[in-house]
Amino acid sequence: MLRTLVDGIAESWLDSVAALEEAVDDVDPEGDVPGSSQESRARPRNNDGTARRIHRLRRQILRLRRVVAPAALALRQNGDDGDEEAARWRETADLLRHGLARLDTLLQLLDSAHDARMAEIGVAQNNDMRRISAIAAPIAVPTMVAGDYGMNFDQMPELAWRFGYPLVVGVTFMVCAGLRIHLRRRGWL
């Protein structure tokens, strides 16, 4: 009677391990890998939902592991006698230890999936920062020129020259246009 009850509990735990394996397989299917377009590279798809699923699955695996590990150890110690009944206890303990190994593998897979998601977030943030910098660079040039002219120096040679102001405005415009063209060619804009 006790043997049947323990075997039933062990089977239900192993069924839970199999269900968790299926859930882990569904965490990051191949179709969820970002594509080759710039937009899909810049934003990882469903990152927040996947991260939540990874954390939820990790908690479930750790809970199941906390239950199965002591039971496997107790069954293994109970099976140390050497008679036929002890061999059956050892067999159940070995099944549970195999289930524990599967749970450890699932934890490693989830850690790898989590690391991959964090890397995708880092790449997306890097792309965002690059785009912000590319937008700010052409704005910084006229700001710097205006800052220099706003200091009201009397000895600036462009102030006395007739074409000084149009030349400064033209050069500033050319630098901004050149920056924009260069950043667009590099894919930052």
N, C-alpha and C positions, 0 to 999 in steps of 0.2 A: 504494500500500500504506500509506504513512504517512498519507496523506489519509484513508483509510478508518478507520484506527485512531483518529486525532484526532476524526473525526466521531462515531465510536462512543463515545468518552470524553465528548465534549460532550453527546451525547444522554443518556447515563447521568446526567450532572450535572443536565441539565434535568429528567429524570425525578425525580431526588432533590428538586429545587426544587418540582416539582408535588406530591410526596408530603409535603413539609414544609408546603406551602400547605394541604393537606387536614388535616394534624395541627393546624395553627394554627386552622383553622376549627372543629375539635372541642374546642379548649381551653375556650371559654366559650359553649356553645350558649345560645340564648334561654331554654330551660327551666331553666337554672341561675341565672337572675336571681332574687334573693329576692322572695318574694311580698308581699302587703299585710298579712299578719297580724303582730302584734307579735313573736311568737316567731321568725318567719323573718327579720324585720328585725334582731332582736337578734343572731342568729348567722348569719354567712355560711356557705353550704353548701360543704362539701368544699374549704375554703379552702386547707388545707395541701397537699392533693393537687394542686390546680390550680396553686399556686405552684411546686411541684416540677416539674410538667409545663412550665410557662412557662420555668423556668430550664434544664431539659433541652433544650427546643426552641431556646432562645437559643444554647446551646453548640453544638448541631448546626448551626444556621444559620451561626454564626461560623466553625466548622471548614470548612464547605463554601465559605464566602466566601473564606477564606484560600487555598483550593486554586484556586478558579475565577478570582479576580481576576488573579493573575499569568499564568495561562494565556491569559486574554482579552487582556491587554496584549501578551504575546508573539505571539499570533496576529495581532493588529492591526499590530504592527510588521513582522511577516513579510509582511503583505499590502500594504505600502506601495509595492511595486515598480510596479505598473500593468499587468501582464500578466493573462491570464485566470486563471492559477493563483492569483495574488495576490488576485484578486477573490473567489475561493472561500474563501481564508483569512480575508478581511475579513468575508465572510458568516458564517462560523463564529464569528468574534470578536464580531460584532454580536449573534448569538444568545446568546453567553455574557454580553455586557454587558447584554442584556435580562434574562437570568436573574439577574444581579447586582442589577439594579434591583428585581426581584421579591423578592430576598432582603432588600434594604433596607426594602422595604415591609413584609415579614413582621416584621422587627425592630421597626419602629415600631408595628405592631399588638400585638406581644407587650409592648412597653413600656407601651402604653395599657392592655392587659389587666392587667398587673402593677400599674400605678397604681390602676386601679379596684379591684383586690383589696385593696391597701393602704388605700384609702379605706373599703372595707367593714369591714376590721379596725378602723380608727379609730372608725367609727360604733359598732361592736359594743362596743369598749372604753368609749366614751363612755356608751353605754346601761348598761353594767355599773357604771360609776362613779356614774351617776345613781341607779341602784337601790340601791347600797351606801349612798350618802349619804341616800337617803330612809329606809332602814332605821335608820341611825344617828341621824338627827335626833330622833325621839321618845325615843330612849334617852338622848340628851344632856341633855334638860330635867330629868328627875329626878336625873340625876347632878350637875348644877349646883346644884339645890336642896339635895341631900344634902351637897354640898361646903360650901355656905353655912352650913347648920345644924351641920355637923361642926366648925366653927371655935370653938364653945362661947362665943359672945358672950353677955354678960349683958344688954345693952341692946336686944335685939330685942323689939319690942312684941308680937309674936305669942306669945312665951313666957309672958307674964303674962296674956294674955287667955284665957278659957275655950274659945272656939271658934277660937283661932289655929291649932292643929295641924290640925284637920279642914279649915279653910279653905285652908291651904297645900297639903294633900294633894289637896283637891278642885280647886283652881286648877291644880295640876301635872297632875292627871289630865285636866282640860279642855283644857289647852294641848297635851298629848300627843295627845288624841283629835282636836283641831282640826288639828294638824299631819298626822296620819294621813289624815283626810278630805281635807284640801287636797292632799296628795301623791297620793292615790289619784285624785282628780278630774283632776289634771294628767297622770296616766298614768305616774307614777314608781314606783308600787308595783303 
